[in-house]
Amino acid sequence: MNQWSNESMSQSPGRPTWAEVDLDALAHNFHTLRHQLAQHVRVLAAVKANAYGHGAVACARRLQKEGADWFGVALPEEGIELRSSGIQKPILCLGGFWEGQQDICLQYDLTPVVYRLDAIEALNRAAMQRNVTVDVHVKIDTGMGRLGVRPDGLNYFCNALRSFEKVRVTGLMTHLAAADESEKREFTNRQLELFEQAVGTFREQGFAPAHIHAANSAGLFSFTESWGNLVRPGGTLYGFADDVLSAEVAAPSLQPVMSLHTRIMLLKEVPRGEKLGYGCTFETKRDSLIATIPIGYDDGYRRALSNRGRVIVRGMFAPVVGRVSMDLTMIDITDVANASLNDQVTLLGTQGDLSIKAEELGRQVNTISYEITCGISNRVPRKYLEGENALTWSPGILIST
């Protein structure tokens, strides 16, 4: 074996920076959501964007075991990854497919979302060559403005659809733009009204879609009329609520799924009045104990947290000082009793009685929880917790620990 192979590298201890993904918490959240729904409503679990940074394969495997009916990905490539990892449930490609990908949608039994006639024509040609019929879900743009067929173009679109003999419309969907904002209920209600009219148009035109869906996480909790017979939760599966659901929604018992940790790699006593980090943006106001930790913005710990973030060490909050750099960050642990080298540092998650949530980090850097976890890079190994078992993932490798 080559001394520089991936296998030999994966067996070394490596940098003590990692993310933990609690698959039992993921299962708890799934059943919490499932419990909210009427019995006839199915659940499409959104695992796009590597399951919001949590790891699509591991999350989909557990969710399939727990009873998820569908999975939602953004790209056919994400769907192929799931199929290649043993996921058998239906997979919806929410963004559709790119030119030339129609064959792989058929090969891997992926259901594309469609909204352009030229793409449907290409899909129809590929299906004719294979002598199969391909199922699609048509997206209706009721107000999000990104993808979908506009309501005023539906009759033309339906007439054109009839010419594609090997394409079968099995679903209709839309996406709610502001279901989490109670002051915009009128806008959401108008979206749902337009969608209901679109469903009626398709049925009048002779189509019989089996799956009708509009609800994202916010819709699931705030607009029962958005459920149809399929819902598409994303953020709530991973334990996000504060910046996902309307403030008027009673907080569900969701559990955070991801936590982020590292260890102290260096301690140094720094006298009062000394400047630290790039740009000298922090100056000690007292004699201080400063720790360096091996994590930075290339790992997804945002540079915007410079001089404003906080971490947990030995059950106490400690502030980030100086600028977060690409690979390293400094924290002030002067007030942390008995701090020492290799102490665990929690940047996201719970330690003792304290916790730092993804929503908190999002507020600090003017974004949302989704972007925080999506931003945890592949340089950070994921440790998957499931019962008494733990697996550590590095790019392309799963290792028992």
Rosetta blueprint (number, residue, H / E / L):
1 M L
2 N L
3 Q L
4 W L
5 S L
6 N H
7 E H
8 S H
9 M H
10 S H
11 Q L
12 S L
13 P L
14 G L
15 R L
16 P L
17 T L
18 W E
19 A E
20 E E
21 V E
22 D E
23 L H
24 D H
25 A H
26 L H
27 A H
28 H H
29 N H
30 F H
31 H H
32 T H
33 L H
34 R H
35 H H
36 Q H
37 L L
38 A L
39 Q L
40 H L
41 V L
42 R E
43 V E
44 L E
45 A E
46 A E
47 V L
48 K H
49 A H
50 N H
51 A H
52 Y H
53 G L
54 H L
55 G L
56 A H
57 V H
58 A H
59 C H
60 A H
61 R H
62 R H
63 L H
64 Q H
65 K H
66 E H
67 G L
68 A L
69 D L
70 W E
71 F E
72 G E
73 V E
74 A L
75 L L
76 P H
77 E H
78 E H
79 G H
80 I H
81 E H
82 L H
83 R H
84 S H
85 S L
86 G L
87 I L
88 Q L
89 K L
90 P L
91 I E
92 L E
93 C E
94 L L
95 G L
96 G L
97 F L
98 W L
99 E L
100 G L
101 Q L
102 Q H
103 D H
104 I H
105 C H
106 L H
107 Q H
108 Y L
109 D L
110 L E
111 T E
112 P E
113 V E
114 V E
115 Y L
116 R L
117 L H
118 D H
119 A H
120 I H
121 E H
122 A H
123 L H
124 N H
125 R H
126 A H
127 A H
128 M H
129 Q H
130 R H
131 N L
132 V L
133 T L
134 V E
135 D E
136 V E
137 H E
138 V E
139 K E
140 I E
141 D L
142 T L
143 G L
144 M L
145 G L
146 R L
147 L L
148 G L
149 V E
150 R L
151 P H
152 D H
153 G H
154 L H
155 N H
156 Y H
157 F H
158 C H
159 N H
160 A H
161 L H
162 R L
163 S L
164 F L
165 E L
166 K L
167 V E
168 R E
169 V E
170 T E
171 G E
172 L E
173 M E
174 T L
175 H L
176 L L
177 A L
178 A L
179 A L
180 D L
181 E L
182 S H
183 E H
184 K H
185 R H
186 E H
187 F H
188 T H
189 N H
190 R H
191 Q H
192 L H
193 E H
194 L H
195 F H
196 E H
197 Q H
198 A H
199 V H
200 G H
201 T H
202 F H
203 R H
204 E H
205 Q L
206 G L
207 F L
208 A L
209 P L
210 A L
211 H E
212 I E
213 H E
214 A L
215 A L
216 N L
217 S H
218 A H
219 G H
220 L H
221 F H
222 S H
223 F L
224 T H
225 E H
226 S H
227 W L
228 G L
229 N L
230 L E
231 V E
232 R L
233 P L
234 G L
235 G H
236 T H
237 L H
238 Y H
239 G L
240 F L
241 A L
242 D L
243 D L
244 V L
245 L L
246 S L
247 A L
248 E L
249 V L
250 A L
251 A L
252 P L
253 S L
254 L L
255 Q L
256 P L
257 V L
258 M E
259 S E
260 L E
261 H E
262 T E
263 R E
264 I L
265 M L
266 L E
267 L E
268 K E
269 E E
270 V E
271 P L
272 R L
273 G L
274 E L
275 K E
276 L E
277 G L
278 Y H
279 G H
280 C H
281 T L
282 F E
283 E E
284 T L
285 K L
286 R L
287 D L
288 S E
289 L E
290 I E
291 A E
292 T E
293 I E
294 P L
295 I L
296 G L
297 Y H
298 D H
299 D H
300 G L
301 Y L
302 R L
303 R H
304 A H
305 L H
306 S L
307 N L
308 R L
309 G L
310 R E
311 V E
312 I E
313 V E
314 R L
315 G L
316 M E
317 F E
318 A E
319 P E
320 V E
321 V E
322 G L
323 R L
324 V L
325 S L
326 M L
327 D L
328 L L
329 T E
330 M E
331 I E
332 D E
333 I L
334 T L
335 D L
336 V L
337 A L
338 N L
339 A L
340 S L
341 L L
342 N L
343 D L
344 Q E
345 V E
346 T E
347 L E
348 L E
349 G E
350 T E
351 Q E
352 G L
353 D L
354 L E
355 S E
356 I E
357 K L
358 A H
359 E H
360 E H
361 L H
362 G H
363 R H
364 Q H
365 V L
366 N L
367 T L
368 I L
369 S H
370 Y H
371 E H
372 I H
373 T H
374 C H
375 G L
376 I L
377 S L
378 N L
379 R L
380 V L
381 P L
382 R E
383 K E
384 Y E
385 L E
386 E E
387 G L
388 E L
389 N E
390 A E
391 L E
392 T E
393 W E
394 S E
395 P L
396 G L
397 I E
398 L E
399 I E
400 S E
401 T L
